[in-house]
Each structure stands twice: as C-alpha cells, then as structure tokens.
Amino acid sequence: MKIEDYLESLPQNLVTGDDVQLSDQAFREIFNFADLGKNDIFYHLGCGDGKGVKIAIEEFNVKKGIGIDNNSQKIDQAKKSSGEFFCEDIKNSEFSDATVILFWFTDEEIINQMIEKFEKLKPGTRIITIWGPLPDCLPEQVNFPYIINTIPFKKTSSMQEQLLAVFGVKCVDFVTAWEYAERYTKAIGDPGVKNDRFLTIIQTLVIWINAKNLGVACREEIPESIKTYLNIMKMHFDIDFEHLLK
Ligand SMILES: C[S@@+](CC[C@H](N)C(=O)[O-])C[C@H]1O[C@@H](n2cnc3c(N)ncnc32)[C@H](O)[C@@H]1O
C-alpha cells in the first residue's frame, strides 16, 4: 500500500492535527524559547482546550492571554480556565495588539491567508511556528522543531538559505533527516510514549525524499540507510514510499 493510503487509514482528526494537543512540557519549552514574559500579549491561534493560554498566564505571567479556536466545544472547555477565549475562524480574527503568537498549522491555504495578516502586525511581534518557518521566510531563531519568525519577515533568497537557518546544514543526508524527525516526534508526542520509532522512520523517509525532490539532498543516489528503511517498510509493514521519489 502507498504511504498516502496508509495515512488515509488513520484517524483523520489526528492526521490533520485538529485533535492534536501539545503537552504541558511542550508549551513550557516553547514559551521558554520565545522568552515569554510579563510584557507580552500572547495569542494562541487554534488554542484547543486552552491549556497553552493557561500556562502562559499562570507560569509565564503574560499581561494578557487570548485563545482562538473555531471548535465551540473546545472553547467551552477552555473558558473554564484562565484567559480570554473566542470561538471564531482565525482568518477573521483581530489580534493586532499581539506581541507573541503561537501558530501551529500545516494547511497551506490557512498559512497563506494568515501570512498576509501577520505582515501587518507591529515590528518585533514573534510568530512561533512548529516544524517549519512561514513560507519563504527566514526564521529569527530556531530550536527545532520550534521556530520564531519576527515581524517584519525576512524573505529567503533560496531553499539552501532556509535549510541552513532551520536545520543548520547545507544539504540533507540520512543522519540529519533522522535527527530532525526524532526531535519532532519527541517534542510534540506524549512524553510517556516509549515506542515512537515507527513514526520516526516514516518521518525520516519523508524528510529525505522531500529533500531529494527539492534538490537539497546531499547526494543524488539513495543512501544505504534510507534504502534499508524503505525495504523494512515495504517488507514488514507493506508501506511503499518509492513512488514518491522523482
Ligand atoms: C494545531 S491546530 C492545526 C490544525 C489544522 N488542521 C492544520 O494543521 O492546518 C488545531 C486546532 O486549531 C483549530 N482550528 C483549525 N482550523 C481553524 C480555523 N480556521 N480557525 C480557528 N481554529 C481552527 C482546531 O479546532 C484545533 O483545536
């Protein structure tokens, strides 16, 4: 079965990220990294149950903590804790007083519409993204998978420049793909999870194949370790990646 069909067979609320909630530990790491503090007005776009806003207020003493989500059940839940919460589509939201925004979305349509709104924010506003920077932007600071993009955005001149800023390398080999796949899995996963290797292998293969297709893999030929994992996936799990290689 193709990897796309395998992903299709999983619960879609998790695959789309709609019902993925960051752990308290992940929020703390993100807020420490962003140096969140008493002068900040913090917005969590897609705030889910509001845990991030609660931690920002109670542990990082932000001046104001606001959460926005278009799921009314989640907002009802969030309203039970500290913070201001609004049930609306973030594309229509007003957040011009923000100094720090947490924005973890992978949907390109949302990202492209939001980037236009972000560009109008006050200089110095930090937009925290997870896994990748905003498209065509050079991040201000990276603690992978957490990324700070600051207003006004600095635009990238090449994929290599962005790669260097995010991964600290000029090209992607097996070791880089594995290291960053593992960091992502560990950062956003449940801290109690023991066997997350399966996910790391899938992520590693996807990172390396994307790098190869974008022309930023270190070598043209497929590294032995990638070949081994492609075979393991096919032989033992009937999951096929090779059609993705251009
Ligand atoms: C981590 S975010 C990202 C999910 C999103 N499907 C994506 O990856 O592009 C998940 C949270 O955002 C909320 N959400 C998704 N789309 C939204 C929108 N357009 N406006 C407000 N909240 C949204 C969901 O209810 C959920 O609590």
The ligand as an SDF file (V2000), in Angstrom:
LIG
                    3D

 27 29  0  0  0  0  0  0  0  0999 V2000
   -2.8810   22.5550   15.8090 C   0  0  0  0  0  0  0  0  0  0  0  0
   -4.1990   23.4040   15.0420 S   0  0  0  0  0  0  0  0  0  0  0  0
   -3.9340   22.8920   13.4270 C   0  0  0  0  0  0  0  0  0  0  0  0
   -4.9030   22.0640   12.6590 C   0  0  0  0  0  0  0  0  0  0  0  0
   -5.0650   22.3520   11.1850 C   0  0  0  0  0  0  0  0  0  0  0  0
   -5.9680   21.3610   10.5820 N   0  0  0  0  0  0  0  0  0  0  0  0
   -3.7890   22.4030   10.3490 C   0  0  0  0  0  0  0  0  0  0  0  0
   -2.8370   21.6770   10.5460 O   0  0  0  0  0  0  0  0  0  0  0  0
   -3.7330   23.2430    9.4580 O   0  0  0  0  0  0  0  0  0  0  0  0
   -5.5400   22.5630   15.6660 C   0  0  0  0  0  0  0  0  0  0  0  0
   -6.5620   23.4350   16.3520 C   0  0  0  0  0  0  0  0  0  0  0  0
   -6.9380   24.5090   15.5020 O   0  0  0  0  0  0  0  0  0  0  0  0
   -8.3610   24.5850   15.4210 C   0  0  0  0  0  0  0  0  0  0  0  0
   -8.6280   25.1350   14.0860 N   0  0  0  0  0  0  0  0  0  0  0  0
   -8.4780   24.5320   12.8840 C   0  0  0  0  0  0  0  0  0  0  0  0
   -8.7780   25.4010   11.8900 N   0  0  0  0  0  0  0  0  0  0  0  0
   -9.1250   26.5720   12.4810 C   0  0  0  0  0  0  0  0  0  0  0  0
   -9.5370   27.8560   11.9960 C   0  0  0  0  0  0  0  0  0  0  0  0
   -9.6440   28.1030   10.6870 N   0  0  0  0  0  0  0  0  0  0  0  0
   -9.8070   28.8320   12.9010 N   0  0  0  0  0  0  0  0  0  0  0  0
   -9.7150   28.5960   14.2310 C   0  0  0  0  0  0  0  0  0  0  0  0
   -9.3090   27.4190   14.7530 N   0  0  0  0  0  0  0  0  0  0  0  0
   -9.0230   26.4150   13.8890 C   0  0  0  0  0  0  0  0  0  0  0  0
   -8.8740   23.1940   15.6790 C   0  0  0  0  0  0  0  0  0  0  0  0
  -10.1900   23.1950   16.2210 O   0  0  0  0  0  0  0  0  0  0  0  0
   -7.8390   22.6650   16.6780 C   0  0  0  0  0  0  0  0  0  0  0  0
   -8.2140   22.9110   18.0100 O   0  0  0  0  0  0  0  0  0  0  0  0
  1  2  1  0
  2  3  1  0
  2 10  1  0
  3  4  1  0
  4  5  1  0
  5  6  1  0
  5  7  1  0
  7  8  2  0
  7  9  1  0
 10 11  1  0
 11 12  1  0
 11 26  1  0
 12 13  1  0
 13 14  1  0
 13 24  1  0
 14 15  1  0
 14 23  1  0
 15 16  2  0
 16 17  1  0
 17 18  1  0
 17 23  2  0
 18 19  1  0
 18 20  2  0
 20 21  1  0
 21 22  2  0
 22 23  1  0
 24 25  1  0
 24 26  1  0
 26 27  1  0
M  CHG  2   2   1   9  -1
M  END
$$$$
